[in-house]
Amino acid sequence: MDTDMMIRIKAFDWLSDQVDIHGDVLDRRLLEEGFEFQGKRVPLISPQGIFKPQIMTLPLSITRSPASPYDDAFSETGVLYYRYRGTDPNHRDNVGLRRVFEEKRPLVYFHGIVPGRYLAVWPVYIVGDAPSSLTFRMVLEDASSLVAEPSAVTHQMAEARRAYLTTTVRQRLHQHVFRERVLAAYRSQCAFCRLRHRELLDAAHIIPDRVPEGKPVISNGIALCKLHHAAFDSFMIGVSPDYVIRVREDILEEEDGPVLVHGVQGLHNKKLILPSPQANWPDRECLDWRYERFLRAA
């Protein structure tokens, strides 16, 4: 294995470790710091969309801005269309990606969820170059592509695998965009108890996303810690349309130690911590929909 591929494999392994530690969405500062390879620092991202670390001769990663429409990142057929840098096909970054294409090297794709937060997807391969439209065509593969012989995978198998991976990534993008936007609106704290550890926070849907009215928008979400998210989803706790937290009557009457007393019962009749600006407050109609079901569960 040549040095270029060794660095790419190291990058994929490092990203896998970071996802295990921090979750799917990674902070830009972590990616800028990167990892060490043979005594040299290898960052994974830069302000430019196409990034080549100094230690490498070819690009390692591509980045999509949070301002880009995430619905269009991957087509239904599993193809990612990535724009050239600028309008010159011979810009050095575009030439670098063209060489990655020619040498069949895998890349990391970073999709901006919100400013400074990225979903990492790898390995991604360039499968087409269209100078006339200033775009590269790319496909997502799984880790087995790094070691599998091309003849070992049929065209039909590859298409089915890519379609599955694409569906999975699109779902992750939707989920993480909703989560990151809701947590940002609530200043990364639980709206019930003010807990501020992001690893322990969720974006709870007021109207569940399985219901047609359950849209992935901030006004249909509340930032909750995992304990209070579970209590909210199980209708142990509700929120009235006037933003008051209610605890189910039978839960209020239970005696089960300090966690129940302080973590759940103590929330009764407290006001929900609201985000800023007011446009991000929970929609009253959504709360009313949910609160009716809470009352029926009481």
Legacy VTK file of the C-alpha trace (Angstrom):
# vtk DataFile Version 3.0
C-alpha trace
ASCII
DATASET POLYDATA
POINTS 298 float
0.000 0.000 0.000
1.444 3.419 -0.962
1.717 6.352 1.449
-1.311 8.133 -0.021
-3.594 5.161 0.655
-2.068 4.641 4.086
-3.045 8.213 5.012
-6.575 7.727 3.648
-7.057 4.508 5.605
-5.709 6.234 8.720
-8.159 9.102 8.159
-11.095 6.675 7.833
-10.069 4.819 11.004
-9.617 8.102 12.895
-13.038 9.351 11.780
-14.621 6.090 12.889
-13.080 6.540 16.340
-14.304 10.152 16.562
-17.839 9.149 15.605
-17.767 6.497 18.340
-16.726 9.173 20.858
-18.650 12.253 19.708
-21.508 10.917 17.603
-22.223 11.261 13.886
-21.898 15.056 13.724
-18.354 16.329 14.296
-17.096 19.764 15.281
-15.041 21.700 12.740
-12.269 22.369 15.264
-11.792 18.633 15.758
-11.569 18.093 11.997
-9.122 20.982 11.580
-6.895 19.436 14.252
-7.006 16.012 12.609
-4.555 13.229 13.434
-0.834 12.502 13.340
0.813 10.409 10.636
4.527 9.631 10.785
5.146 12.637 12.990
3.160 15.088 10.853
-0.235 16.621 11.539
-2.974 15.764 9.019
-6.058 18.014 9.203
-9.160 16.839 7.355
-10.917 20.073 6.439
-10.205 23.673 5.444
-12.168 26.771 4.386
-12.007 25.527 0.790
-14.423 22.810 -0.287
-11.718 20.638 -1.842
-8.930 19.978 0.636
-5.440 18.536 0.247
-3.278 18.279 3.398
0.315 19.413 2.963
1.587 15.880 3.504
-0.406 14.615 0.487
-0.202 15.239 -3.248
-3.926 14.671 -3.906
-7.110 15.898 -2.168
-8.330 13.927 0.835
-11.760 15.471 1.425
-14.575 17.521 -0.059
-16.989 19.694 1.911
-20.521 20.894 1.291
-21.580 24.120 3.014
-24.516 24.130 5.474
-26.111 26.673 3.138
-26.439 24.023 0.416
-29.809 22.223 0.152
-29.232 18.909 1.902
-32.165 17.224 0.170
-30.211 17.344 -3.078
-26.901 16.012 -1.735
-27.442 12.467 -3.008
-29.793 11.525 -5.817
-32.163 8.581 -5.453
-29.750 6.517 -7.562
-26.904 7.110 -5.113
-25.025 9.762 -7.095
-23.581 12.880 -5.467
-23.068 15.826 -7.798
-20.239 18.010 -6.537
-19.508 21.408 -8.065
-16.051 22.390 -9.246
-14.201 25.020 -7.316
-14.919 28.174 -9.310
-15.495 28.099 -13.066
-12.047 27.081 -14.286
-11.853 23.327 -14.935
-8.071 23.644 -14.701
-8.023 25.191 -11.238
-5.515 23.167 -9.212
-8.214 21.843 -6.848
-10.302 20.605 -9.775
-7.223 19.083 -11.369
-6.464 17.371 -8.057
-9.934 15.805 -7.899
-9.575 14.733 -11.523
-6.411 12.866 -10.589
-8.223 11.288 -7.628
-10.807 10.098 -10.169
-8.173 8.732 -12.536
-6.349 6.887 -9.762
-9.594 5.635 -8.147
-8.735 7.036 -4.716
-11.390 7.199 -1.967
-12.376 10.542 -0.392
-14.120 11.805 2.737
-17.291 13.821 2.175
-18.195 16.391 4.867
-21.756 17.680 4.773
-22.297 20.877 6.745
-25.325 20.493 9.017
-25.103 23.882 10.734
-22.105 26.260 10.792
-19.144 24.463 12.369
-20.800 21.003 12.519
-20.380 18.284 9.882
-21.652 14.834 9.063
-18.737 12.766 7.735
-19.351 10.160 5.016
-16.675 7.830 3.656
-15.433 6.332 1.409
-16.739 8.331 -1.551
-15.436 7.695 -5.075
-15.517 9.962 -8.125
-17.129 8.123 -11.040
-17.546 10.931 -13.544
-16.179 14.343 -14.560
-18.273 16.844 -16.545
-16.333 20.039 -17.341
-19.263 21.369 -19.386
-21.451 21.499 -16.249
-18.545 22.060 -13.843
-19.415 18.996 -11.774
-17.964 15.715 -10.596
-20.181 12.675 -10.138
-19.471 10.667 -6.992
-20.853 7.568 -5.311
-20.836 6.374 -1.736
-19.385 2.965 -1.000
-18.923 0.956 2.188
-15.623 0.077 3.810
-15.448 -3.275 2.020
-14.721 -1.393 -1.208
-11.260 -0.583 0.139
-10.223 -4.232 0.065
-12.618 -5.977 -2.336
-11.518 -7.010 -5.813
-13.587 -5.234 -8.497
-14.601 -8.571 -10.015
-15.996 -9.743 -6.674
-18.958 -7.343 -6.866
-21.485 -7.446 -9.693
-22.975 -4.277 -11.158
-26.394 -5.147 -9.700
-24.896 -5.738 -6.252
-23.033 -2.434 -6.399
-26.175 -0.525 -7.434
-28.256 -2.103 -4.666
-25.582 -1.372 -2.084
-25.244 2.236 -3.174
-29.023 2.735 -3.092
-29.162 1.350 0.453
-26.234 3.487 1.612
-27.741 6.568 -0.016
-31.080 6.049 1.714
-29.286 5.649 5.035
-27.227 8.822 4.546
-30.263 10.861 3.472
-32.096 9.740 6.628
-29.091 10.670 8.768
-28.891 14.091 7.125
-32.557 14.807 7.855
-32.243 13.635 11.459
-29.065 15.550 12.173
-30.164 18.778 10.507
-33.255 18.748 12.739
-31.245 17.905 15.868
-28.514 20.473 15.328
-30.941 23.275 14.503
-33.124 22.561 17.528
-30.134 22.330 19.895
-28.731 25.590 18.483
-32.081 27.325 19.030
-32.151 26.172 22.671
-28.497 27.138 23.204
-27.528 23.484 23.723
-29.498 22.983 26.928
-32.441 20.878 28.030
-35.644 22.943 27.962
-36.774 21.200 31.166
-33.671 21.085 33.387
-30.984 23.235 31.648
-28.509 20.332 31.300
-25.847 21.521 28.823
-23.921 18.375 27.836
-24.597 17.952 24.086
-23.854 14.229 24.247
-26.862 13.858 26.548
-29.242 16.058 24.543
-31.822 15.129 21.904
-34.155 17.062 19.646
-37.579 15.755 20.652
-40.395 15.990 18.116
-43.592 17.465 19.522
-45.641 15.818 16.774
-43.714 12.620 15.889
-42.046 12.495 12.490
-44.025 9.367 11.591
-47.166 11.573 11.508
-47.690 13.712 8.352
-47.947 16.885 10.469
-44.666 16.050 12.241
-42.392 18.245 10.157
-38.639 18.476 10.921
-38.731 22.187 11.786
-37.526 23.972 14.926
-41.059 24.951 15.995
-41.969 21.240 16.130
-39.006 20.426 18.339
-37.841 20.804 21.932
-34.271 20.258 23.151
-34.425 17.666 25.927
-31.910 15.562 27.826
-32.279 11.831 27.305
-34.136 11.294 30.592
-36.716 13.971 29.854
-36.984 12.978 26.192
-37.944 9.454 27.266
-40.411 10.817 29.834
-41.909 13.171 27.226
-42.253 10.414 24.614
-43.913 8.070 27.123
-46.385 10.799 28.221
-45.080 10.858 31.781
-44.481 14.572 31.163
-46.422 16.952 28.937
-46.190 20.586 27.903
-49.341 22.678 27.700
-49.949 25.120 24.824
-49.077 27.967 27.211
-45.598 26.438 27.749
-46.150 24.967 31.220
-44.633 21.573 32.087
-47.090 19.055 33.564
-46.301 15.725 35.206
-48.840 12.914 34.995
-50.885 12.549 38.164
-49.911 8.943 38.918
-46.210 9.849 38.554
-46.648 12.719 41.018
-48.018 10.272 43.577
-45.129 7.783 43.258
-42.329 7.458 45.819
-39.177 6.211 44.142
-36.078 8.083 45.289
-34.373 11.403 44.504
-34.148 10.989 40.712
-37.930 10.812 40.406
-38.448 13.605 42.955
-35.967 16.087 41.515
-35.714 14.892 37.919
-39.406 14.473 37.135
-41.852 15.428 39.890
-40.075 18.705 40.575
-40.809 19.893 37.032
-44.568 20.033 37.592
-45.998 23.496 36.814
-42.585 24.887 35.831
-42.330 27.029 32.708
-40.630 25.577 29.645
-37.255 27.183 28.873
-37.924 28.877 25.531
-35.462 29.486 22.691
-34.561 32.748 21.059
-35.887 34.329 18.868
-39.604 33.896 19.470
-40.020 32.513 15.946
-38.334 29.336 17.270
-40.779 28.835 20.149
-42.755 25.592 20.025
-45.805 25.932 17.830
-48.922 26.153 20.030
-50.963 23.998 17.665
-48.294 21.303 17.812
-48.256 21.510 21.611
-52.054 21.314 21.708
-51.964 18.178 19.499
-49.465 16.576 21.866
-51.069 17.807 25.109
-54.438 16.269 24.235
-52.732 12.886 24.004
-50.878 13.505 27.272
-54.192 14.195 29.027
-55.683 10.996 27.638
-52.707 9.043 28.982
-53.132 10.492 32.493
LINES 1 299
298 0 1 2 3 4 5 6 7 8 9 10 11 12 13 14 15 16 17 18 19 20 21 22 23 24 25 26 27 28 29 30 31 32 33 34 35 36 37 38 39 40 41 42 43 44 45 46 47 48 49 50 51 52 53 54 55 56 57 58 59 60 61 62 63 64 65 66 67 68 69 70 71 72 73 74 75 76 77 78 79 80 81 82 83 84 85 86 87 88 89 90 91 92 93 94 95 96 97 98 99 100 101 102 103 104 105 106 107 108 109 110 111 112 113 114 115 116 117 118 119 120 121 122 123 124 125 126 127 128 129 130 131 132 133 134 135 136 137 138 139 140 141 142 143 144 145 146 147 148 149 150 151 152 153 154 155 156 157 158 159 160 161 162 163 164 165 166 167 168 169 170 171 172 173 174 175 176 177 178 179 180 181 182 183 184 185 186 187 188 189 190 191 192 193 194 195 196 197 198 199 200 201 202 203 204 205 206 207 208 209 210 211 212 213 214 215 216 217 218 219 220 221 222 223 224 225 226 227 228 229 230 231 232 233 234 235 236 237 238 239 240 241 242 243 244 245 246 247 248 249 250 251 252 253 254 255 256 257 258 259 260 261 262 263 264 265 266 267 268 269 270 271 272 273 274 275 276 277 278 279 280 281 282 283 284 285 286 287 288 289 290 291 292 293 294 295 296 297
